[in-house]
Amino acid sequence: MAKISVLGAGSWGTALSILLSNNGHEVRLWSRFQEEVDALRETRELTSKLPGVHIPEDIDITADLKDCIETAEVLVLAVPSPYIRSTSKLMAPDVKKGQIIVNVAKGIEENTLMTMTDIISEEIPAAAVYVLSGPSHAEEVGRGIPTTCVISGPERETAEYLQGIFMSPVFRVYTTPDMLGVELGGSLKNVIALAAGTADGLGYGDNTKAALITRGIAEIARLGTKMGARMETFGGLTGIGDLIVTCASVHSRNRKAGYLIGQGYTMQQAMDEVKMVVEGVYSAKAAKSLAEKYGVEMPIIMEVNEVLFENKPAADAVRDLMLRDKKVETPMLPW
Ligand SMILES: NC(=O)c1ccc[n+]([C@@H]2O[C@H](COP(=O)([O-])OP(=O)(O)OC[C@H]3O[C@@H](n4cnc5c(N)ncnc54)[C@H](O)[C@@H]3O)[C@@H](O)[C@H]2O)c1
């Protein structure tokens, strides 16, 4: 059994701590905020986000980052993506050479266009950085609902070691060498989920949702393969799998924010209402910059940006998507 420190005590960090503890590992859960630590210790529950989900007594909840790092074989980094760089900077002095960090945050940094594992590797060059991603809402993992994910990273043996650590009868883990594809799928799906939520908020139906999911993954794959990721990954759990769950689920904060925008809220009003980090808003800008940088057509991503940042009415964005130039669905196939 391994000693594991989970850094970030939000929904996902808490749910993963419970999973890892149930798997028999020695788990510590870190938050940067002492008041959060005190509340979690007192109630043994993340009342606001995972009500009714008990945090086992043997999970040590702490604000001592240095100790968490020094005592762990594996670090799971579970803070929201806008805080990955600042948290990595805090961690860097204590991480040992070769220490494993598993990133579970989903996002692309707005100004640098870097993935989360790129940022961690830049800030903590000593670390061996891996990623865990897939269609996995904390609300369901916390309740032991069967879920599947994917681990990726530089070394196959380490990926398989981590697969064994997370795997349980309710949490099935696959491995893949395509780290870039895993991270791009996990980040860009949040932008498409904003669009899917907006369509729901406008009162559109399942046809529209299916169109956004299918054309959305086509856009993500077009960009991803141009950047060097593998096409197969976008047809897998971290591609279409995560996109489906995020566009359809009641738990998705990106879909929820989009829904409010479809109902007429501004982006800021929607963010305030959801009261959590809506990562798709950050990734939307990054996705637009990546599309421009790599010369890839991403019409849904572009319309989401106009709705979010240029106050374009959502219904106009949908009409413009419908009335784009006529296209072939499968441009690579000969007649
Ligand atoms: N929630 C899910 O179902 C889920 C599933 C898979 C992946 N993820 C990814 O995991 C990451 C975390 O998501 P979440 O749902 O746990 O988010 P969350 O909003 O619940 O996380 C909030 C927590 O982050 C920490 N935090 C906040 N500000 C911080 C700061 N400035 N510095 C350090 N820590 C800070 C605090 O512990 C806070 O409680 C995200 O990137 C998300 O995309 C989430």
The ligand as an ORCA input file, in Angstrom:
! r2SCAN-3c Opt
* xyz 0 1
  N     -15.263     17.911     -9.479
  C     -15.136     16.928    -10.351
  O     -16.039     16.151    -10.540
  C     -13.858     16.770    -11.124
  C     -13.647     15.583    -11.825
  C     -12.478     15.438    -12.566
  C     -11.550     16.461    -12.589
  N     -11.807     17.600    -11.901
  C     -10.780     18.655    -11.942
  O     -10.170     18.725    -10.665
  C      -9.816     20.086    -10.388
  C     -10.410     20.471     -9.045
  O     -11.813     20.444     -9.189
  P     -12.801     20.498     -7.958
  O     -14.141     20.126     -8.462
  O     -12.238     19.738     -6.818
  O     -12.769     22.065     -7.652
  P     -13.304     22.810     -6.383
  O     -13.822     24.120     -6.844
  O     -14.209     21.951     -5.578
  O     -11.936     23.055     -5.581
  C     -11.903     24.017     -4.602
  C     -10.706     23.741     -3.703
  O      -9.497     24.113     -4.345
  C      -8.594     24.586     -3.362
  N      -8.180     25.940     -3.703
  C      -8.970     26.988     -4.019
  N      -8.223     28.087     -4.251
  C      -6.939     27.713     -4.085
  C      -5.710     28.411     -4.169
  N      -5.640     29.693     -4.508
  N      -4.575     27.702     -3.918
  C      -4.621     26.394     -3.598
  N      -5.758     25.698     -3.490
  C      -6.896     26.356     -3.723
  C      -9.323     24.597     -2.017
  O      -8.979     23.432     -1.302
  C     -10.786     24.562     -2.432
  O     -11.620     23.914     -1.531
  C     -10.355     20.909    -11.538
  O      -9.329     21.201    -12.444
  C     -11.376     20.017    -12.198
  O     -11.505     20.225    -13.578
  C     -12.919     17.776    -11.149
*
